[in-house]
Amino acid sequence: MKRKTFLRILSVTGTVLASPINSIAKSYTMLRKKTGYKIDSGTDRFQKPIKLFDGDTFYTKVSANDTDGDLYVYESSRVKKGGPNLHLHYDQDEWWYILEGEFVIKVGDKMHHVKPGDSVFGPRGVPHAFSKVGEGVGRMLTTFQPAGKMEACFIAISEGQMKGKPEAEQDEFRKQHGFERVGPPIDILKAF
């Protein structure tokens, strides 16, 4: 068999085999609702803000359920200084946009001092942490893409599922939600 003929047969076979997969994928995205929605300022998508981490409040703006897990967006209001441990997400990119206050965001080895209007991108697999460092309330918009299990993680924490748990159980909980602790916080740890 000539090489060109073989390559043509291989190409046609691949296209035929991939057709059912493409059809399934197209019909799956057609199941997603085709209507938008509005979330008022200072409110949550489900009228049930997530409260956690020493007075922080998370207002879901786009739920993982709205996007079939493609995206999760929330606005957080942070009263006290501090932030999470240095951690990394296995499969999610994270993006922060500062609405109010001052923060320090560490991505990899680089520290970013940010203020309202600034944003920082943290790629999946890269260790990162942040800390509210300014006085007064700090607010940021955060996205996870894809959503993974972060929304479920925050809800579980707000329900007290991690309160008083030993570090080994906290680490296992993180891994079950697609991320792991890899170092200390930038300054003040906001605990479960």
C-alpha positions as CSV (number, residue, x, y, z in Angstrom):
1,M,0.0,0.0,0.0
2,K,1.3,3.4,-0.9
3,R,2.1,5.8,1.9
4,K,-0.4,8.5,0.7
5,T,-3.2,6.0,0.5
6,F,-2.4,4.7,3.9
7,L,-2.4,8.2,5.4
8,R,-5.8,9.0,3.7
9,I,-7.4,5.8,5.1
10,L,-6.0,6.6,8.6
11,S,-7.3,10.2,8.4
12,V,-10.8,9.1,7.3
13,T,-10.9,6.3,10.0
14,G,-9.9,8.8,12.7
15,T,-12.6,11.2,11.6
16,V,-15.3,8.5,11.5
17,L,-14.3,7.3,15.0
18,A,-14.3,10.8,16.5
19,S,-17.7,11.8,15.1
20,P,-19.7,10.2,17.9
21,I,-17.6,11.8,20.5
22,N,-18.1,15.2,18.9
23,S,-21.8,14.7,18.7
24,I,-22.0,13.8,22.4
25,A,-19.9,16.8,23.4
26,K,-22.2,19.1,21.3
27,S,-25.4,17.7,22.8
28,Y,-23.9,18.0,26.3
29,T,-23.2,21.7,26.0
30,M,-26.8,22.1,24.7
31,L,-28.1,20.9,28.1
32,R,-26.6,24.1,29.8
33,K,-29.2,26.8,30.4
34,K,-29.2,29.4,27.7
35,T,-30.3,32.3,30.0
36,G,-28.2,34.7,31.9
37,Y,-28.8,36.1,35.3
38,K,-27.9,39.2,37.4
39,I,-26.4,39.2,40.9
40,D,-26.9,42.5,42.8
41,S,-23.9,44.1,44.4
42,G,-23.2,42.7,47.8
43,T,-25.3,39.6,47.3
44,D,-24.8,35.9,46.6
45,R,-26.1,33.9,43.7
46,F,-28.1,31.7,46.0
47,Q,-28.8,34.3,48.7
48,K,-26.6,32.3,51.1
49,P,-23.1,33.8,51.4
50,I,-20.3,31.5,52.5
51,K,-18.8,32.6,55.8
52,L,-15.4,31.3,56.8
53,F,-11.8,32.1,57.7
54,D,-12.1,34.5,60.6
55,G,-14.8,36.8,59.3
56,D,-14.3,36.4,55.6
57,T,-17.5,36.3,53.5
58,F,-17.7,34.8,50.0
59,Y,-20.5,35.8,47.6
60,T,-20.8,33.3,44.8
61,K,-21.4,35.2,41.5
62,V,-21.0,32.2,39.0
63,S,-21.5,28.8,40.5
64,A,-19.7,25.7,39.2
65,N,-23.2,24.3,38.7
66,D,-24.0,27.2,36.3
67,T,-21.1,26.3,34.0
68,D,-21.0,22.5,34.2
69,G,-17.8,22.9,36.3
70,D,-16.1,25.1,33.8
71,L,-15.8,28.2,36.0
72,Y,-16.4,29.4,39.6
73,V,-16.4,33.1,40.4
74,Y,-16.9,34.7,43.8
75,E,-16.4,38.0,45.5
76,S,-14.9,37.9,49.0
77,S,-15.0,40.5,51.7
78,R,-12.1,40.2,54.2
79,V,-12.1,42.0,57.5
80,K,-9.0,40.7,59.3
81,K,-5.5,40.6,58.0
82,G,-3.9,37.3,56.7
83,G,-4.7,34.6,54.3
84,P,-4.2,30.9,53.5
85,N,-1.2,28.7,53.6
86,L,1.0,28.5,50.5
87,H,-0.8,25.9,48.3
88,L,-1.2,24.7,44.8
89,H,-4.2,23.5,42.7
90,Y,-3.7,20.4,40.6
91,D,-6.1,21.3,37.8
92,Q,-7.4,24.9,38.4
93,D,-6.0,28.3,37.3
94,E,-6.8,31.0,39.7
95,W,-7.2,34.8,39.1
96,W,-7.6,37.6,41.6
97,Y,-9.0,41.1,40.9
98,I,-8.7,43.6,43.8
99,L,-11.8,45.6,44.4
100,E,-10.9,47.3,47.7
101,G,-8.0,47.3,50.1
102,E,-4.4,46.1,49.9
103,F,-3.2,42.5,49.4
104,V,0.1,40.7,48.8
105,I,-0.2,37.8,46.4
106,K,2.6,35.3,46.0
107,V,2.7,33.2,42.8
108,G,5.8,31.0,42.5
109,D,8.7,33.0,43.8
110,K,7.2,36.4,42.9
111,M,5.4,38.7,45.4
112,H,2.9,41.1,44.0
113,H,1.7,44.1,46.1
114,V,-1.8,44.8,44.8
115,K,-4.4,47.5,45.2
116,P,-7.8,48.2,43.7
117,G,-7.9,47.6,40.0
118,D,-4.9,45.3,40.0
119,S,-5.1,41.6,39.1
120,V,-2.9,38.6,39.4
121,F,-3.0,35.2,37.6
122,G,-1.9,32.0,39.2
123,P,-1.5,29.0,36.9
124,R,-2.5,25.5,38.0
125,G,0.3,23.6,39.6
126,V,2.2,26.7,40.8
127,P,2.4,27.4,44.6
128,H,0.6,30.5,45.6
129,A,-0.8,32.4,48.7
130,F,-2.2,35.8,49.4
131,S,-2.7,38.0,52.5
132,K,-4.8,41.0,53.2
133,V,-2.3,43.5,54.5
134,G,-4.1,46.9,54.5
135,E,-6.4,48.4,57.1
136,G,-10.1,48.3,56.7
137,V,-12.1,45.9,54.6
138,G,-10.5,44.2,51.7
139,R,-12.5,42.9,48.7
140,M,-11.5,40.8,45.8
141,L,-13.0,38.9,42.9
142,T,-11.6,35.4,42.5
143,T,-12.1,32.9,39.7
144,F,-11.2,29.2,39.4
145,Q,-11.0,27.7,35.9
146,P,-12.1,25.0,35.7
147,A,-14.2,25.2,38.9
148,G,-13.1,21.8,40.3
149,K,-14.3,21.3,43.8
150,M,-13.4,24.7,45.3
151,E,-17.0,25.9,45.8
152,A,-17.9,22.6,47.6
153,C,-14.7,23.0,49.6
154,F,-15.7,26.5,50.8
155,I,-19.2,25.4,51.6
156,A,-17.9,22.4,53.7
157,I,-15.5,24.7,55.6
158,S,-18.3,27.2,56.3
159,E,-20.4,24.3,57.7
160,G,-17.6,23.6,60.2
161,Q,-16.5,20.3,58.7
162,M,-12.8,21.2,59.3
163,K,-13.1,23.0,62.6
164,G,-10.6,21.5,65.1
165,K,-9.4,18.7,62.8
166,P,-5.7,17.7,63.0
167,E,-3.4,18.9,60.2
168,A,-3.3,15.4,58.6
169,E,-7.1,15.4,58.2
170,Q,-7.0,19.0,56.9
171,D,-4.4,18.0,54.3
172,E,-6.4,15.0,53.2
173,F,-9.5,17.3,52.9
174,R,-7.5,19.7,50.7
175,K,-6.4,16.9,48.4
176,Q,-9.9,15.6,48.1
177,H,-10.8,19.1,46.8
178,G,-8.0,19.3,44.3
179,F,-5.3,21.2,46.1
180,E,-2.6,20.8,48.7
181,R,-0.7,22.8,51.2
182,V,3.0,23.2,50.3
183,G,4.2,25.9,52.7
184,P,3.4,28.5,55.4
185,P,1.2,31.5,54.9
186,I,2.7,34.8,53.8
187,D,2.2,36.2,57.3
188,I,-0.9,35.6,59.4
189,L,-2.7,32.2,58.8
190,K,-6.5,32.4,58.6
191,A,-7.4,28.9,60.0
192,F,-10.4,26.7,59.3
